[in-house]
Amino acid sequence: MLLSEAWMRYQSDKRIEGDSILTMRNYSFQYYVLLRYFGNIDISSISTDLLKKYLVEKGEHLQPSSLGHRIRFLKSLFNWANEEGFIIKNPATKIKEPKIGKRISKFLSEQEIEHLRESCQTSMEKALFEFMYSTGCCIGEIVRLNREDINFHSQSVIVHGKGDKEREVYFNVRCDIWLKRFLEERKDNDPALFVTERKPQHRMSIDLMRYIIKKISKRAGINKNIHLHQLRHSYATHMMNNGAPLIFKFYLDMRRVKPQEYMRS
């Protein structure tokens, strides 16, 4: 089977299995790099040695994390081909990902969080920031949310993660207040939870959300690259500093805790 045909069938199967659009978009880039290197050859002719040579020649200037991503794609593609019976032996089985040193998370201080809050100028900015800070959702999960997904009674929302897996996350009282205010002020009929301020209003994109957070941090005078992972861990750290047990951080990381239970205690 030619590499191009294998890729088309692989994509179809992964869509059926529920792999995210973002994952497939990233894997698509890896596929075209692989195709340019080998050409449209029979996938069964690619050996372990050829893959290692490919990784050395095309991964020389990559960071360990980027090289690891490339290897994960190869493992996924050739494992699929092997399971489907298109190749007898998986040539990527013995290829190991590079070791990546653990980075110490750079938490935002409680003072920095307050500066960010004060720098939010509209109810939309306040609602978006508080939602990001208190839920720890991935940005790709937030952009897909609709108004009807919010349960104000339990201060929770069902989000769809990788592989379209559902889970319930919770937000705090401050987020509850600003979400309600933001939704009450809206005059549009778009079902999306967060929409653009410019008319005609429509669902926010990932890039726009990142731009808004960057704009807020610039107003606050915080010279850091603010991202959602950082906000979530900052929230966990602040809760622990205010008396929440250590296990709270673990459960928040797993996104199985109701933060408001600690807020009320």
N, C-alpha and C positions, 0 to 999 in steps of 0.2 A: 504494500500500500504506500502510495506517495505521501510525503510529509504534508502536503497541502490538503489531501483528502482526509488524512488522519486528524488534522486540526479542525476541519469542518465537522467531522463526526464527534470529536472531543467536545467542541463548543456546544453542540446540540444536547449531548448527554449531560453536561454540566448545568445547562439551563434547566433541564428537567429536574436535576437534583437540587436546584434552588441556589446555586452559587450566585453571589451578588454581582450586579452590573459592574461595580468598581473593580472587583477581583478579575473578572473576565476582560475588562479593558486593560488592566495591567498585564495580564497574561498574553493578551493580543500583541502588546509591544514586544514581549519576550519571544513570542513566536516569530515575529518578523525579523528579529535579530538572528534567531536560529536559522531561519530560511535563507537569509542573505549569506550566512556563513557556509552552510552545507549545500544550498541549492535545493531544488525540489526532487530530492532523492528518495529511494525506498526507505521507509522508516526502519525496516529490519536490518539495514546495512550499517546503522549507527551503533558503534560499539562503545564500551566503557572508556577505552583509551581515546577514542575520537572525542567523546564528551569532555574528558579531562583536558585534552588539548584545546578544545573550544573554550572552556572556562578560563584557561590560562591566557590564551590570546585575546579573548574578548572581555575578560574580567580583570585585566591587569591594573586598571586605574579605578576600579570600583571600590567603594567602601564595603567593609565586611557585611553590613546589613543589606546592601544592594546585591552583593554577590550571593548572599543567602537567599534572597528573594528569587534570583535567577535559578538557583539550584532547586528550590521548592517547585518552581514551574516545571523543570525537567523531570523531577520525581513524579509529579502529578500526571504529566502527559504520558510518560513511558509506563507508569504503573497502570494507567487506564488502558494503554495499548496492549499490555501484557494480559490484563484481566479479560479483555475483549477477544483475545486470541490472535491479535494481529502480529505480535512478535512472540517468540518462544521464551526469550530471556529478557528481563528488564535491565538495561545497561546502566541505569541511574541508581540502582539499589545500593551500591557500595560507595557512592559519592557522598561525602559528609559536608555539612554546612560549616562555615568558619565560626570559630568561637568569638562571641561578642561580649566584651566586658560590660558589666552592669554599670549603668550610669546612675549617679545620685540625682534624684528628682529635685528640681529647683522649685520649691514651693513658693507661693506668694504669701506674704505676711498678711495678718488680719488688717493691718493698716493699709496695705496696698489694695486689698479687696474693697475697703471702705472708700479709698480714693477712686477706684473703678466705678463703684456705685454712684458716687457723687458726680462722676463725669458722664453718666448716662443722661441724655437730655430729653428723650421722649419716652412715653409709656412703652413703645415698642422696644426701644433699647433696654429699658429696665426689665421688661418681661423676658426678653431674650437672654440677657446676662444672668438673671436670677435662675432661669430654667437651666441654662448650661451649668451654672455653679452648683445648684442643689441636686440635679439628677445624675450628672456624670455621663449623660448620653453622648454617643458619638455624633459628630456633626451630620453624617449621612443619615442617621436615624431621625434627627430633628427635622431635617428638610422634608422628610416624607410624612410627618405628622399632620393630621387634620384636626379641626376644632372638635369634631365629635369624639376624638380619641381621648380627650381630657375628662377625667372623672373628678370634679371638684369636691364631691362628698368625701371621697377617700384620699384626696390630694394625690392622685396617681394617674398614670398613663401607660397604655400598652404600646410598646415599641417593637419594631421589627428589625432584628439584627442580621448578621451574616447567615446566609442560607435561609432567609425569611423566618428565622426562629423568633418566636414571640416571648417577651418577658415584661413583667410589670415593674415600673420604677416609680419613685415617689418624689414629690417636691415639698418644700417647706412653706410656712405661712407667708413669708415675704413674697415668694414666687407666686403663691396663690392670689395675693392681692393685686400684683402688677399684671398677671395674666388676665384676670377679670376686667381690670381697668382698660387694658389694651383691646380686648375683644369687644367691650362695650362701646369704645370710641370708633371702632371700624364701621364703615358704611358699605363695604363691598360684600359680595356674595360668594367670594372664593372660599372653597372648603378648607384650604390650607391653614394651619395654625399660625404660621409666620409668613406674611406677604410683604411685598415691596411697598414703600411709602409713595413712590411715584405712580401716577395713574397712566394707563389702566393697571390696577393692582393685580399681581399674580404671585404665585409661590416663589419664595426666596430660593436662590441657588446657594450651593456650598460656598462658592467664591464670594458672594455678597455677604454671607454671614461672617466669614473670616475677615472681610474688609471692615465690617461694622465693629467687631471686637478690636481690630487693630486701631480703628479710629478712636474708640473709647479709651484704649490704653495710651494713645498719643495725647489725648486731652488730659489724662491723669498724670502725664509726665513719667510714665513707667517705661523705661527703656529695656523691655524684655519682650521676647516673642511669645505672646500669650496664646496658649492652645488648650483645648478641652481636657486633655489628659492631665495637664497641670492644674486646671481648675478643680477637677474631681479630687485629686490627691491633696490639694490645698484645703478643700472642704473637710476631708477626712481628718487631716492634721489639726485643723481648728476645733473640730468636735472633740477630739481626744484631749486637746489642751484645755477644753472647757468641761472635762469630767467624763466624757464617754470612754468606755473600756477599750482596751487595745483590740479586742475582737471586732469592735465596730469597724475599724479600717479594713479588716479582712472581708467582712460582709459587704461593706460599701464597694470594695473592689469587685466583689462578685455580683454587686447590684441586687442584693436580696434584703436590704434593710429599709425600714421606714424611718428616715431622718427626723420626721416630726415627733416621733416618740421620744427622742433625746432632746429635741427643742423644748418640749413641754415639761421635761423632768427637772 
